[in-house]
Amino acid sequence: MSDAEPETVQDLKALVENIFQQIQDKLQGLSGQVIGRIDGLSGHVDDLERQVSDLMTRTRLEEFESHRREWPLR
């Protein structure tokens, strides 16, 4: 179909369907990009959670060790 104005209802229908298909294709591409970025961010959040958990565990161990040194020996 050329860039000329549609001459018939069928031409107009084909033009509109083509435009809708282009929009749908672009939205599907964008959707894929968004999902990919969300997956990437999810991995980063998981890493951060692990690091925070490790830091909390180390902090508890260090606190335990420092308190244990203060306890009187029996």
PDB file of N, CA, C and O in Angstrom:
ATOM      1  N   MET A   1       0.842  -1.174   0.000  1.00  0.00           N
ATOM      2  CA  MET A   1       0.000   0.000   0.000  1.00  0.00           C
ATOM      3  C   MET A   1       0.890   1.242   0.000  1.00  0.00           C
ATOM      4  O   MET A   1       1.900   1.274   0.703  1.00  0.00           O
ATOM      5  N   SER A   2       0.544   2.224  -0.749  1.00  0.00           N
ATOM      6  CA  SER A   2       1.358   3.435  -0.868  1.00  0.00           C
ATOM      7  C   SER A   2       0.997   4.425   0.232  1.00  0.00           C
ATOM      8  O   SER A   2       0.113   4.170   1.050  1.00  0.00           O
ATOM      9  N   ASP A   3       1.698   5.563   0.238  1.00  0.00           N
ATOM     10  CA  ASP A   3       1.448   6.613   1.219  1.00  0.00           C
ATOM     11  C   ASP A   3       0.213   7.439   0.870  1.00  0.00           C
ATOM     12  O   ASP A   3      -0.170   8.328   1.630  1.00  0.00           O
ATOM     13  N   ALA A   4      -0.412   7.153  -0.269  1.00  0.00           N
ATOM     14  CA  ALA A   4      -1.604   7.904  -0.685  1.00  0.00           C
ATOM     15  C   ALA A   4      -2.760   7.607   0.265  1.00  0.00           C
ATOM     16  O   ALA A   4      -2.781   6.581   0.946  1.00  0.00           O
ATOM     17  N   GLU A   5      -3.695   8.505   0.293  1.00  0.00           N
ATOM     18  CA  GLU A   5      -4.869   8.300   1.147  1.00  0.00           C
ATOM     19  C   GLU A   5      -5.652   7.083   0.662  1.00  0.00           C
ATOM     20  O   GLU A   5      -5.731   6.822  -0.538  1.00  0.00           O
ATOM     21  N   PRO A   6      -6.230   6.343   1.609  1.00  0.00           N
ATOM     22  CA  PRO A   6      -7.015   5.164   1.211  1.00  0.00           C
ATOM     23  C   PRO A   6      -8.228   5.600   0.383  1.00  0.00           C
ATOM     24  O   PRO A   6      -8.883   6.599   0.681  1.00  0.00           O
ATOM     25  N   GLU A   7      -8.502   4.826  -0.655  1.00  0.00           N
ATOM     26  CA  GLU A   7      -9.601   5.173  -1.551  1.00  0.00           C
ATOM     27  C   GLU A   7     -10.873   4.398  -1.239  1.00  0.00           C
ATOM     28  O   GLU A   7     -11.970   4.837  -1.583  1.00  0.00           O
ATOM     29  N   THR A   8     -10.731   3.268  -0.602  1.00  0.00           N
ATOM     30  CA  THR A   8     -11.904   2.450  -0.305  1.00  0.00           C
ATOM     31  C   THR A   8     -11.918   2.106   1.178  1.00  0.00           C
ATOM     32  O   THR A   8     -10.940   2.320   1.894  1.00  0.00           O
ATOM     33  N   VAL A   9     -13.034   1.576   1.614  1.00  0.00           N
ATOM     34  CA  VAL A   9     -13.156   1.136   3.005  1.00  0.00           C
ATOM     35  C   VAL A   9     -12.152   0.023   3.278  1.00  0.00           C
ATOM     36  O   VAL A   9     -11.569  -0.048   4.360  1.00  0.00           O
ATOM     37  N   GLN A  10     -11.957  -0.845   2.289  1.00  0.00           N
ATOM     38  CA  GLN A  10     -10.990  -1.937   2.456  1.00  0.00           C
ATOM     39  C   GLN A  10      -9.570  -1.388   2.614  1.00  0.00           C
ATOM     40  O   GLN A  10      -8.785  -1.903   3.411  1.00  0.00           O
ATOM     41  N   ASP A  11      -9.244  -0.331   1.844  1.00  0.00           N
ATOM     42  CA  ASP A  11      -7.930   0.287   1.972  1.00  0.00           C
ATOM     43  C   ASP A  11      -7.753   0.899   3.359  1.00  0.00           C
ATOM     44  O   ASP A  11      -6.702   0.756   3.983  1.00  0.00           O
ATOM     45  N   LEU A  12      -8.797   1.581   3.833  1.00  0.00           N
ATOM     46  CA  LEU A  12      -8.749   2.193   5.160  1.00  0.00           C
ATOM     47  C   LEU A  12      -8.598   1.124   6.234  1.00  0.00           C
ATOM     48  O   LEU A  12      -7.821   1.276   7.178  1.00  0.00           O
ATOM     49  N   LYS A  13      -9.357   0.034   6.074  1.00  0.00           N
ATOM     50  CA  LYS A  13      -9.279  -1.062   7.041  1.00  0.00           C
ATOM     51  C   LYS A  13      -7.873  -1.655   7.056  1.00  0.00           C
ATOM     52  O   LYS A  13      -7.332  -1.927   8.128  1.00  0.00           O
ATOM     53  N   ALA A  14      -7.280  -1.857   5.897  1.00  0.00           N
ATOM     54  CA  ALA A  14      -5.933  -2.418   5.811  1.00  0.00           C
ATOM     55  C   ALA A  14      -4.913  -1.462   6.443  1.00  0.00           C
ATOM     56  O   ALA A  14      -3.988  -1.894   7.130  1.00  0.00           O
ATOM     57  N   LEU A  15      -5.093  -0.172   6.205  1.00  0.00           N
ATOM     58  CA  LEU A  15      -4.200   0.827   6.780  1.00  0.00           C
ATOM     59  C   LEU A  15      -4.273   0.810   8.309  1.00  0.00           C
ATOM     60  O   LEU A  15      -3.243   0.816   8.984  1.00  0.00           O
ATOM     61  N   VAL A  16      -5.487   0.790   8.848  1.00  0.00           N
ATOM     62  CA  VAL A  16      -5.676   0.778  10.302  1.00  0.00           C
ATOM     63  C   VAL A  16      -5.112  -0.512  10.901  1.00  0.00           C
ATOM     64  O   VAL A  16      -4.452  -0.473  11.940  1.00  0.00           O
ATOM     65  N   GLU A  17      -5.363  -1.637  10.263  1.00  0.00           N
ATOM     66  CA  GLU A  17      -4.829  -2.912  10.761  1.00  0.00           C
ATOM     67  C   GLU A  17      -3.302  -2.896  10.762  1.00  0.00           C
ATOM     68  O   GLU A  17      -2.670  -3.407  11.686  1.00  0.00           O
ATOM     69  N   ASN A  18      -2.714  -2.304   9.718  1.00  0.00           N
ATOM     70  CA  ASN A  18      -1.266  -2.209   9.636  1.00  0.00           C
ATOM     71  C   ASN A  18      -0.724  -1.337  10.772  1.00  0.00           C
ATOM     72  O   ASN A  18       0.275  -1.688  11.400  1.00  0.00           O
ATOM     73  N   ILE A  19      -1.369  -0.221  11.032  1.00  0.00           N
ATOM     74  CA  ILE A  19      -0.943   0.663  12.115  1.00  0.00           C
ATOM     75  C   ILE A  19      -1.058  -0.043  13.458  1.00  0.00           C
ATOM     76  O   ILE A  19      -0.144   0.031  14.279  1.00  0.00           O
ATOM     77  N   PHE A  20      -2.180  -0.732  13.689  1.00  0.00           N
ATOM     78  CA  PHE A  20      -2.349  -1.474  14.936  1.00  0.00           C
ATOM     79  C   PHE A  20      -1.284  -2.561  15.086  1.00  0.00           C
ATOM     80  O   PHE A  20      -0.787  -2.791  16.188  1.00  0.00           O
ATOM     81  N   GLN A  21      -0.935  -3.222  14.002  1.00  0.00           N
ATOM     82  CA  GLN A  21       0.089  -4.268  14.061  1.00  0.00           C
ATOM     83  C   GLN A  21       1.439  -3.662  14.416  1.00  0.00           C
ATOM     84  O   GLN A  21       2.185  -4.232  15.212  1.00  0.00           O
ATOM     85  N   GLN A  22       1.759  -2.513  13.834  1.00  0.00           N
ATOM     86  CA  GLN A  22       3.019  -1.844  14.157  1.00  0.00           C
ATOM     87  C   GLN A  22       3.061  -1.449  15.632  1.00  0.00           C
ATOM     88  O   GLN A  22       4.081  -1.622  16.300  1.00  0.00           O
ATOM     89  N   ILE A  23       1.953  -0.921  16.132  1.00  0.00           N
ATOM     90  CA  ILE A  23       1.879  -0.539  17.544  1.00  0.00           C
ATOM     91  C   ILE A  23       2.055  -1.761  18.433  1.00  0.00           C
ATOM     92  O   ILE A  23       2.797  -1.726  19.414  1.00  0.00           O
ATOM     93  N   GLN A  24       1.361  -2.851  18.080  1.00  0.00           N
ATOM     94  CA  GLN A  24       1.465  -4.077  18.871  1.00  0.00           C
ATOM     95  C   GLN A  24       2.903  -4.597  18.873  1.00  0.00           C
ATOM     96  O   GLN A  24       3.407  -5.015  19.915  1.00  0.00           O
ATOM     97  N   ASP A  25       3.562  -4.575  17.719  1.00  0.00           N
ATOM     98  CA  ASP A  25       4.949  -5.042  17.640  1.00  0.00           C
ATOM     99  C   ASP A  25       5.865  -4.198  18.526  1.00  0.00           C
ATOM    100  O   ASP A  25       6.722  -4.730  19.231  1.00  0.00           O
ATOM    101  N   LYS A  26       5.676  -2.878  18.481  1.00  0.00           N
ATOM    102  CA  LYS A  26       6.501  -1.999  19.314  1.00  0.00           C
ATOM    103  C   LYS A  26       6.239  -2.246  20.798  1.00  0.00           C
ATOM    104  O   LYS A  26       7.177  -2.278  21.594  1.00  0.00           O
ATOM    105  N   LEU A  27       4.978  -2.419  21.174  1.00  0.00           N
ATOM    106  CA  LEU A  27       4.646  -2.668  22.579  1.00  0.00           C
ATOM    107  C   LEU A  27       5.213  -3.997  23.059  1.00  0.00           C
ATOM    108  O   LEU A  27       5.681  -4.101  24.193  1.00  0.00           O
ATOM    109  N   GLN A  28       5.174  -5.013  22.200  1.00  0.00           N
ATOM    110  CA  GLN A  28       5.751  -6.306  22.580  1.00  0.00           C
ATOM    111  C   GLN A  28       7.256  -6.183  22.778  1.00  0.00           C
ATOM    112  O   GLN A  28       7.812  -6.772  23.704  1.00  0.00           O
ATOM    113  N   GLY A  29       7.914  -5.422  21.913  1.00  0.00           N
ATOM    114  CA  GLY A  29       9.355  -5.199  22.075  1.00  0.00           C
ATOM    115  C   GLY A  29       9.655  -4.477  23.369  1.00  0.00           C
ATOM    116  O   GLY A  29      10.570  -4.858  24.099  1.00  0.00           O
ATOM    117  N   LEU A  30       8.893  -3.439  23.659  1.00  0.00           N
ATOM    118  CA  LEU A  30       9.089  -2.691  24.901  1.00  0.00           C
ATOM    119  C   LEU A  30       8.806  -3.568  26.112  1.00  0.00           C
ATOM    120  O   LEU A  30       9.518  -3.504  27.114  1.00  0.00           O
ATOM    121  N   SER A  31       7.770  -4.382  26.015  1.00  0.00           N
ATOM    122  CA  SER A  31       7.428  -5.278  27.117  1.00  0.00           C
ATOM    123  C   SER A  31       8.587  -6.231  27.405  1.00  0.00           C
ATOM    124  O   SER A  31       8.932  -6.470  28.563  1.00  0.00           O
ATOM    125  N   GLY A  32       9.175  -6.763  26.360  1.00  0.00           N
ATOM    126  CA  GLY A  32      10.319  -7.655  26.531  1.00  0.00           C
ATOM    127  C   GLY A  32      11.488  -6.945  27.195  1.00  0.00           C
ATOM    128  O   GLY A  32      12.164  -7.522  28.047  1.00  0.00           O
ATOM    129  N   GLN A  33      11.729  -5.697  26.809  1.00  0.00           N
ATOM    130  CA  GLN A  33      12.809  -4.925  27.419  1.00  0.00           C
ATOM    131  C   GLN A  33      12.535  -4.676  28.900  1.00  0.00           C
ATOM    132  O   GLN A  33      13.430  -4.809  29.735  1.00  0.00           O
ATOM    133  N   VAL A  34      11.304  -4.319  29.217  1.00  0.00           N
ATOM    134  CA  VAL A  34      10.940  -4.048  30.617  1.00  0.00           C
ATOM    135  C   VAL A  34      11.109  -5.312  31.454  1.00  0.00           C
ATOM    136  O   VAL A  34      11.669  -5.268  32.549  1.00  0.00           O
ATOM    137  N   ILE A  35      10.627  -6.430  30.939  1.00  0.00           N
ATOM    138  CA  ILE A  35      10.751  -7.690  31.677  1.00  0.00           C
ATOM    139  C   ILE A  35      12.220  -8.050  31.877  1.00  0.00           C
ATOM    140  O   ILE A  35      12.606  -8.515  32.950  1.00  0.00           O
ATOM    141  N   GLY A  36      13.036  -7.837  30.851  1.00  0.00           N
ATOM    142  CA  GLY A  36      14.468  -8.097  30.985  1.00  0.00           C
ATOM    143  C   GLY A  36      15.107  -7.237  32.056  1.00  0.00           C
ATOM    144  O   GLY A  36      15.937  -7.716  32.830  1.00  0.00           O
ATOM    145  N   ARG A  37      14.726  -5.970  32.105  1.00  0.00           N
ATOM    146  CA  ARG A  37      15.296  -5.080  33.119  1.00  0.00           C
ATOM    147  C   ARG A  37      14.813  -5.449  34.516  1.00  0.00           C
ATOM    148  O   ARG A  37      15.577  -5.373  35.478  1.00  0.00           O
ATOM    149  N   ILE A  38      13.556  -5.846  34.631  1.00  0.00           N
ATOM    150  CA  ILE A  38      13.037  -6.268  35.935  1.00  0.00           C
ATOM    151  C   ILE A  38      13.771  -7.513  36.411  1.00  0.00           C
ATOM    152  O   ILE A  38      14.126  -7.620  37.585  1.00  0.00           O
ATOM    153  N   ASP A  39      13.998  -8.451  35.502  1.00  0.00           N
ATOM    154  CA  ASP A  39      14.751  -9.654  35.868  1.00  0.00           C
ATOM    155  C   ASP A  39      16.157  -9.293  36.335  1.00  0.00           C
ATOM    156  O   ASP A  39      16.655  -9.854  37.310  1.00  0.00           O
ATOM    157  N   GLY A  40      16.796  -8.353  35.636  1.00  0.00           N
ATOM    158  CA  GLY A  40      18.129  -7.911  36.037  1.00  0.00           C
ATOM    159  C   GLY A  40      18.119  -7.269  37.406  1.00  0.00           C
ATOM    160  O   GLY A  40      18.991  -7.538  38.232  1.00  0.00           O
ATOM    161  N   LEU A  41      17.134  -6.421  37.650  1.00  0.00           N
ATOM    162  CA  LEU A  41      17.025  -5.773  38.957  1.00  0.00           C
ATOM    163  C   LEU A  41      16.737  -6.791  40.048  1.00  0.00           C
ATOM    164  O   LEU A  41      17.232  -6.667  41.168  1.00  0.00           O
ATOM    165  N   SER A  42      15.943  -7.789  39.724  1.00  0.00           N
ATOM    166  CA  SER A  42      15.630  -8.833  40.702  1.00  0.00           C
ATOM    167  C   SER A  42      16.906  -9.546  41.141  1.00  0.00           C
ATOM    168  O   SER A  42      17.079  -9.857  42.320  1.00  0.00           O
ATOM    169  N   GLY A  43      17.792  -9.800  40.188  1.00  0.00           N
ATOM    170  CA  GLY A  43      19.072 -10.421  40.534  1.00  0.00           C
ATOM    171  C   GLY A  43      19.901  -9.532  41.440  1.00  0.00           C
ATOM    172  O   GLY A  43      20.540 -10.016  42.374  1.00  0.00           O
ATOM    173  N   HIS A  44      19.895  -8.224  41.169  1.00  0.00           N
ATOM    174  CA  HIS A  44      20.636  -7.286  42.014  1.00  0.00           C
ATOM    175  C   HIS A  44      20.052  -7.249  43.426  1.00  0.00           C
ATOM    176  O   HIS A  44      20.792  -7.207  44.409  1.00  0.00           O
ATOM    177  N   VAL A  45      18.734  -7.264  43.521  1.00  0.00           N
ATOM    178  CA  VAL A  45      18.087  -7.252  44.840  1.00  0.00           C
ATOM    179  C   VAL A  45      18.445  -8.522  45.607  1.00  0.00           C
ATOM    180  O   VAL A  45      18.726  -8.467  46.804  1.00  0.00           O
ATOM    181  N   ASP A  46      18.436  -9.652  44.928  1.00  0.00           N
ATOM    182  CA  ASP A  46      18.818 -10.911  45.584  1.00  0.00           C
ATOM    183  C   ASP A  46      20.247 -10.836  46.116  1.00  0.00           C
ATOM    184  O   ASP A  46      20.522 -11.273  47.234  1.00  0.00           O
ATOM    185  N   ASP A  47      21.159 -10.279  45.309  1.00  0.00           N
ATOM    186  CA  ASP A  47      22.548 -10.132  45.755  1.00  0.00           C
ATOM    187  C   ASP A  47      22.635  -9.223  46.984  1.00  0.00           C
ATOM    188  O   ASP A  47      23.345  -9.530  47.942  1.00  0.00           O
ATOM    189  N   LEU A  48      21.915  -8.113  46.946  1.00  0.00           N
ATOM    190  CA  LEU A  48      21.925  -7.198  48.083  1.00  0.00           C
ATOM    191  C   LEU A  48      21.375  -7.860  49.345  1.00  0.00           C
ATOM    192  O   LEU A  48      21.922  -7.676  50.432  1.00  0.00           O
ATOM    193  N   GLU A  49      20.309  -8.617  49.205  1.00  0.00           N
ATOM    194  CA  GLU A  49      19.737  -9.315  50.363  1.00  0.00           C
ATOM    195  C   GLU A  49      20.750 -10.282  50.954  1.00  0.00           C
ATOM    196  O   GLU A  49      20.882 -10.374  52.174  1.00  0.00           O
ATOM    197  N   ARG A  50      21.472 -11.011  50.092  1.00  0.00           N
ATOM    198  CA  ARG A  50      22.489 -11.941  50.580  1.00  0.00           C
ATOM    199  C   ARG A  50      23.602 -11.195  51.302  1.00  0.00           C
ATOM    200  O   ARG A  50      24.061 -11.622  52.361  1.00  0.00           O
ATOM    201  N   GLN A  51      24.030 -10.081  50.726  1.00  0.00           N
ATOM    202  CA  GLN A  51      25.109  -9.309  51.353  1.00  0.00           C
ATOM    203  C   GLN A  51      24.676  -8.743  52.699  1.00  0.00           C
ATOM    204  O   GLN A  51      25.452  -8.768  53.654  1.00  0.00           O
ATOM    205  N   VAL A  52      23.465  -8.240  52.790  1.00  0.00           N
ATOM    206  CA  VAL A  52      22.957  -7.708  54.062  1.00  0.00           C
ATOM    207  C   VAL A  52      22.864  -8.830  55.088  1.00  0.00           C
ATOM    208  O   VAL A  52      23.234  -8.656  56.249  1.00  0.00           O
ATOM    209  N   SER A  53      22.371  -9.969  54.654  1.00  0.00           N
ATOM    210  CA  SER A  53      22.266 -11.109  55.565  1.00  0.00           C
ATOM    211  C   SER A  53      23.648 -11.524  56.068  1.00  0.00           C
ATOM    212  O   SER A  53      23.818 -11.802  57.256  1.00  0.00           O
ATOM    213  N   ASP A  54      24.633 -11.568  55.171  1.00  0.00           N
ATOM    214  CA  ASP A  54      25.999 -11.912  55.577  1.00  0.00           C
ATOM    215  C   ASP A  54      26.551 -10.892  56.569  1.00  0.00           C
ATOM    216  O   ASP A  54      27.187 -11.261  57.556  1.00  0.00           O
ATOM    217  N   LEU A  55      26.307  -9.608  56.306  1.00  0.00           N
ATOM    218  CA  LEU A  55      26.780  -8.573  57.217  1.00  0.00           C
ATOM    219  C   LEU A  55      26.127  -8.694  58.586  1.00  0.00           C
ATOM    220  O   LEU A  55      26.787  -8.527  59.611  1.00  0.00           O
ATOM    221  N   MET A  56      24.833  -8.983  58.601  1.00  0.00           N
ATOM    222  CA  MET A  56      24.133  -9.141  59.879  1.00  0.00           C
ATOM    223  C   MET A  56      24.690 -10.340  60.644  1.00  0.00           C
ATOM    224  O   MET A  56      24.878 -10.270  61.859  1.00  0.00           O
ATOM    225  N   THR A  57      24.950 -11.419  59.947  1.00  0.00           N
ATOM    226  CA  THR A  57      25.506 -12.616  60.588  1.00  0.00           C
ATOM    227  C   THR A  57      26.888 -12.308  61.151  1.00  0.00           C
ATOM    228  O   THR A  57      27.186 -12.670  62.289  1.00  0.00           O
ATOM    229  N   ARG A  58      27.735 -11.646  60.367  1.00  0.00           N
ATOM    230  CA  ARG A  58      29.073 -11.292  60.853  1.00  0.00           C
ATOM    231  C   ARG A  58      28.994 -10.365  62.062  1.00  0.00           C
ATOM    232  O   ARG A  58      29.757 -10.516  63.016  1.00  0.00           O
ATOM    233  N   THR A  59      28.074  -9.410  62.018  1.00  0.00           N
ATOM    234  CA  THR A  59      27.921  -8.477  63.136  1.00  0.00           C
ATOM    235  C   THR A  59      27.510  -9.220  64.394  1.00  0.00           C
ATOM    236  O   THR A  59      28.044  -8.955  65.471  1.00  0.00           O
ATOM    237  N   ARG A  60      26.565 -10.153  64.273  1.00  0.00           N
ATOM    238  CA  ARG A  60      26.131 -10.938  65.430  1.00  0.00           C
ATOM    239  C   ARG A  60      27.285 -11.761  65.983  1.00  0.00           C
ATOM    240  O   ARG A  60      27.456 -11.851  67.199  1.00  0.00           O
ATOM    241  N   LEU A  61      28.078 -12.361  65.103  1.00  0.00           N
ATOM    242  CA  LEU A  61      29.218 -13.164  65.552  1.00  0.00           C
ATOM    243  C   LEU A  61      30.245 -12.290  66.263  1.00  0.00           C
ATOM    244  O   LEU A  61      30.792 -12.676  67.297  1.00  0.00           O
ATOM    245  N   GLU A  62      30.501 -11.119  65.705  1.00  0.00           N
ATOM    246  CA  GLU A  62      31.456 -10.217  66.346  1.00  0.00           C
ATOM    247  C   GLU A  62      30.946  -9.757  67.705  1.00  0.00           C
ATOM    248  O   GLU A  62      31.720  -9.667  68.658  1.00  0.00           O
ATOM    249  N   GLU A  63      29.654  -9.465  67.805  1.00  0.00           N
ATOM    250  CA  GLU A  63      29.076  -9.063  69.088  1.00  0.00           C
ATOM    251  C   GLU A  63      29.157 -10.208  70.087  1.00  0.00           C
ATOM    252  O   GLU A  63      29.484 -10.001  71.256  1.00  0.00           O
ATOM    253  N   PHE A  64      28.857 -11.413  69.625  1.00  0.00           N
ATOM    254  CA  PHE A  64      28.929 -12.580  70.503  1.00  0.00           C
ATOM    255  C   PHE A  64      30.357 -12.777  71.010  1.00  0.00           C
ATOM    256  O   PHE A  64      30.580 -13.012  72.198  1.00  0.00           O
ATOM    257  N   GLU A  65      31.314 -12.679  70.097  1.00  0.00           N
ATOM    258  CA  GLU A  65      32.718 -12.857  70.491  1.00  0.00           C
ATOM    259  C   GLU A  65      33.152 -11.784  71.492  1.00  0.00           C
ATOM    260  O   GLU A  65      33.858 -12.084  72.454  1.00  0.00           O
ATOM    261  N   SER A  66      32.734 -10.541  71.271  1.00  0.00           N
ATOM    262  CA  SER A  66      33.151  -9.473  72.193  1.00  0.00           C
ATOM    263  C   SER A  66      32.497  -9.656  73.561  1.00  0.00           C
ATOM    264  O   SER A  66      33.134  -9.396  74.583  1.00  0.00           O
ATOM    265  N   HIS A  67      31.247 -10.094  73.601  1.00  0.00           N
ATOM    266  CA  HIS A  67      30.579 -10.345  74.886  1.00  0.00           C
ATOM    267  C   HIS A  67      31.156 -11.577  75.575  1.00  0.00           C
ATOM    268  O   HIS A  67      31.270 -11.613  76.800  1.00  0.00           O
ATOM    269  N   ARG A  68      31.516 -12.572  74.794  1.00  0.00           N
ATOM    270  CA  ARG A  68      32.068 -13.797  75.365  1.00  0.00           C
ATOM    271  C   ARG A  68      33.387 -13.509  76.062  1.00  0.00           C
ATOM    272  O   ARG A  68      33.689 -14.103  77.097  1.00  0.00           O
ATOM    273  N   ARG A  69      34.174 -12.600  75.500  1.00  0.00           N
ATOM    274  CA  ARG A  69      35.443 -12.237  76.131  1.00  0.00           C
ATOM    275  C   ARG A  69      35.221 -11.534  77.460  1.00  0.00           C
ATOM    276  O   ARG A  69      36.067 -11.597  78.352  1.00  0.00           O
ATOM    277  N   GLU A  70      34.080 -10.863  77.589  1.00  0.00           N
ATOM    278  CA  GLU A  70      33.775 -10.129  78.810  1.00  0.00           C
ATOM    279  C   GLU A  70      33.218 -11.020  79.906  1.00  0.00           C
ATOM    280  O   GLU A  70      33.263 -10.649  81.079  1.00  0.00           O
ATOM    281  N   TRP A  71      32.693 -12.192  79.548  1.00  0.00           N
ATOM    282  CA  TRP A  71      32.101 -13.079  80.545  1.00  0.00           C
ATOM    283  C   TRP A  71      33.180 -13.611  81.468  1.00  0.00           C
ATOM    284  O   TRP A  71      34.298 -13.885  81.032  1.00  0.00           O
ATOM    285  N   PRO A  72      32.848 -13.757  82.740  1.00  0.00           N
ATOM    286  CA  PRO A  72      33.847 -14.357  83.653  1.00  0.00           C
ATOM    287  C   PRO A  72      34.020 -15.836  83.343  1.00  0.00           C
ATOM    288  O   PRO A  72      33.062 -16.540  83.023  1.00  0.00           O
ATOM    289  N   LEU A  73      35.232 -16.275  83.443  1.00  0.00           N
ATOM    290  CA  LEU A  73      35.503 -17.691  83.205  1.00  0.00           C
ATOM    291  C   LEU A  73      35.028 -18.508  84.397  1.00  0.00           C
ATOM    292  O   LEU A  73      35.204 -18.081  85.538  1.00  0.00           O
ATOM    293  N   ARG A  74      34.451 -19.632  84.170  1.00  0.00           N
ATOM    294  CA  ARG A  74      33.966 -20.490  85.248  1.00  0.00           C
ATOM    295  C   ARG A  74      34.741 -21.757  85.325  1.00  0.00           C
ATOM    296  O   ARG A  74      34.465 -22.598  86.180  1.00  0.00           O
TER     297      ARG A  74
END
